[in-house]
Amino acid sequence: MVQFFNAFLDFFFPPRCLICEKDIINAQPQGICEPCLSSIRYISSPICFKCGIPFNSGIGRDHLCGTCLTSRVYFTKARAVGFYEGVLQEAIHRLKYNRKTLLAKPLGALMMGYHLGSIDFKSYDFLIPVPLHFKRLRERGFNQALFLARYIGKRYGIPIDYMSLKRIKWESPQINLSKEERERNVKGVFSLPNESRFRDKSILLIDDVYTSGATVNECSRVLTKAETSRVDVLTLCRAV
């Protein structure tokens, strides 16, 4: 009866794609139509096996990139679903700036489904969304990283800690900054008062976009200082 009723609703009131807003003829449980999903440029090997950046060659094995060879990286590995462009970029803009929070579920599903082979979700003790400063949180009304983490946490029964790691300093927007300027900009921005809670625990940091890696690396530095056993990073997109 429920299936019949849902089919009835879909026939007379076809669902619309949360990205392109066109009617979805064959309803996708994700809420994103097949043309939008198929247009995503997914990240695949060869990548840096630490920060996850894809190599231009498209051939060969995963290996360390030059940045990870020469810089201090505090997380064990970082992975992203796709490039920060097209559908994924539009999805993030709609989620963050247009408050289309329904997108958190299909985007969270993408983050899980694409990385089942490279990330063992059940191995983590905590999911930690990258926090916003309270001014940004008040302005936006929600933390998009927390929305994504909630869907993943619910699926795998992983506790989400969104209170311990705090963004204690307001930093200027990073959009036009170089990698070195971004690193200086986020230095000392995060605080973890209750370090003992995370001792010997494995952590998966969640965020929407990996740009230079400065933010997630500083979060990882603070968490590593608490003697965690491992800090990994999962984002929806990678800006390259």
C-alpha positions in Angstrom: 0.0 0.0 0.0 2.8 2.4 0.9 4.6 1.7 -2.4 1.4 2.2 -4.3 0.8 5.5 -2.6 4.4 6.7 -3.3 4.1 5.7 -6.9 0.8 7.6 -7.1 2.5 10.7 -5.7 5.5 10.4 -8.1 3.1 10.1 -11.1 1.1 13.2 -10.3 3.8 15.1 -8.4 7.1 13.9 -9.8 10.1 14.7 -7.5 12.5 17.3 -8.6 16.3 17.0 -8.6 17.8 19.0 -5.7 20.5 20.3 -8.1 19.0 21.1 -11.5 15.4 21.2 -10.3 14.1 19.2 -13.2 11.5 16.4 -12.7 13.1 13.1 -11.9 11.3 10.5 -14.2 12.8 7.5 -12.5 12.9 8.6 -8.9 16.4 8.4 -7.4 16.4 7.7 -3.6 19.3 10.2 -3.4 17.1 13.1 -4.7 19.6 13.8 -7.4 18.8 12.9 -11.0 20.9 10.6 -13.1 22.2 13.2 -15.5 23.5 15.3 -12.6 25.1 12.2 -11.0 26.7 11.1 -14.2 28.2 14.6 -14.8 30.3 14.4 -11.6 34.0 14.1 -12.2 35.1 11.6 -9.6 38.6 11.5 -8.1 40.4 8.2 -8.8 43.9 6.8 -8.8 46.6 7.7 -9.2 46.4 10.0 -6.2 48.7 11.0 -3.3 48.0 8.2 -0.8 48.3 10.8 2.0 46.5 14.0 1.0 44.5 12.4 -1.9 45.3 14.9 -4.6 44.9 13.3 -8.1 47.9 13.3 -10.4 47.5 14.7 -13.9 49.1 11.7 -15.6 46.2 9.4 -14.9 48.5 6.4 -15.0 50.7 4.7 -12.4 50.3 3.8 -8.8 49.4 6.0 -5.8 52.4 7.8 -4.3 53.3 10.7 -2.2 53.0 14.2 -3.8 55.7 16.8 -3.5 53.8 18.8 -0.9 53.4 15.8 1.4 57.0 14.9 1.0 58.2 18.4 2.0 55.5 19.6 4.5 54.3 18.4 7.9 51.0 16.7 7.4 49.3 15.6 10.6 46.4 13.5 9.3 47.0 9.9 8.1 45.1 10.3 4.9 42.5 12.5 3.2 40.0 11.5 0.6 37.4 13.4 -1.5 34.6 12.2 -3.8 35.1 14.5 -6.7 36.5 17.8 -8.1 35.1 21.1 -6.8 33.3 22.0 -10.0 30.0 21.6 -11.8 27.3 19.6 -9.9 29.2 19.2 -6.7 30.2 22.9 -6.5 26.5 23.8 -7.2 25.4 21.3 -4.5 27.7 22.8 -1.9 26.6 26.4 -2.7 22.9 25.4 -2.4 23.6 23.6 0.9 25.7 26.4 2.4 24.3 29.6 1.0 20.7 28.7 0.0 20.1 26.5 3.1 19.1 23.5 1.0 19.7 21.2 3.9 17.9 18.3 2.2 21.1 17.9 0.1 23.0 16.6 3.2 21.5 13.2 2.8 22.4 12.5 -0.9 25.8 14.2 -0.5 26.5 12.1 2.6 25.5 9.0 0.7 27.9 10.0 -2.1 30.7 10.4 0.5 30.0 6.9 1.9 29.4 5.1 -1.3 32.4 6.3 -3.2 34.9 5.5 -0.4 33.7 2.2 0.9 36.9 0.6 -0.5 39.4 3.2 0.8 37.8 4.2 4.2 36.6 1.7 6.8 33.9 3.7 8.4 33.4 1.2 11.2 36.9 1.6 12.4 36.4 5.1 13.7 35.6 6.0 17.3 34.4 9.5 16.5 33.3 11.6 13.6 34.3 15.3 14.0 32.9 17.9 11.7 35.3 20.8 11.1 33.8 23.5 13.3 32.6 27.0 12.3 33.4 30.1 14.4 30.3 31.1 16.3 29.9 34.3 14.2 29.8 32.2 11.0 27.5 29.7 12.6 25.1 32.5 13.7 25.2 34.0 10.2 24.6 30.7 8.4 22.4 29.1 11.0 24.0 25.6 10.7 27.3 23.9 10.0 27.2 22.0 6.7 30.0 19.7 7.8 27.9 18.6 10.8 24.9 17.9 8.5 27.1 15.6 6.4 28.6 13.9 9.4 25.2 13.2 10.9 24.1 11.2 7.9 27.3 9.1 7.9 27.2 8.7 11.7 23.6 7.5 11.6 24.4 5.0 8.9 27.3 3.4 10.7 26.4 4.1 14.3 29.5 6.3 14.9 29.4 8.9 17.6 29.6 12.5 16.4 31.5 15.0 18.5 30.7 18.5 17.4 31.4 20.3 20.7 34.9 19.4 21.7 36.9 20.8 18.8 36.3 24.6 18.8 37.1 27.4 16.4 38.2 30.0 18.9 39.5 32.7 16.5 37.9 34.5 13.7 40.1 34.4 10.6 39.8 36.4 7.4 38.2 34.7 4.3 40.7 32.4 2.7 39.4 32.4 -0.9 42.1 34.6 -2.4 45.0 33.5 -0.1 48.0 31.5 -1.2 48.7 28.1 0.5 51.3 29.7 2.8 48.9 32.5 3.7 46.2 30.0 4.4 48.4 28.0 6.8 49.3 31.2 8.7 45.7 32.3 8.7 44.5 29.1 10.5 47.4 28.8 13.0 46.0 28.7 16.5 42.4 28.9 15.3 41.3 25.6 16.8 41.2 24.5 20.4 40.5 21.1 22.1 40.0 21.6 25.8 39.1 18.0 26.6 42.1 16.2 25.1 41.9 13.1 27.2 38.5 12.2 25.6 40.4 11.4 22.3 43.5 9.7 23.6 44.1 6.5 21.6 40.9 7.1 19.6 40.6 7.0 15.8 39.0 10.1 14.3 37.4 10.9 10.9 37.3 14.6 10.2 34.4 15.6 7.9 34.2 18.8 5.8 32.6 19.9 2.5 35.7 21.1 0.5 39.4 20.4 0.7 41.1 23.4 -0.8 44.7 23.8 0.3 44.4 21.4 3.2 45.4 24.1 5.7 42.2 23.9 7.8 42.0 20.1 8.1 45.7 19.9 8.7 45.5 22.4 11.6 42.5 20.5 13.0 44.5 17.3 12.7 47.5 18.9 14.5 45.3 19.8 17.5 43.8 16.4 17.6 47.2 14.6 17.2 48.5 16.6 20.1 45.7 14.9 22.1 47.5 11.6 21.4 44.8 10.2 19.1 45.7 6.9 17.4 44.7 8.2 13.9 43.1 11.2 12.2 41.7 10.8 8.7 39.9 13.3 6.6 36.9 12.9 4.3 35.4 15.7 2.2 32.9 15.9 -0.6 35.1 17.9 -3.0 38.7 18.6 -3.7 39.7 21.9 -5.2 42.8 21.5 -7.5 
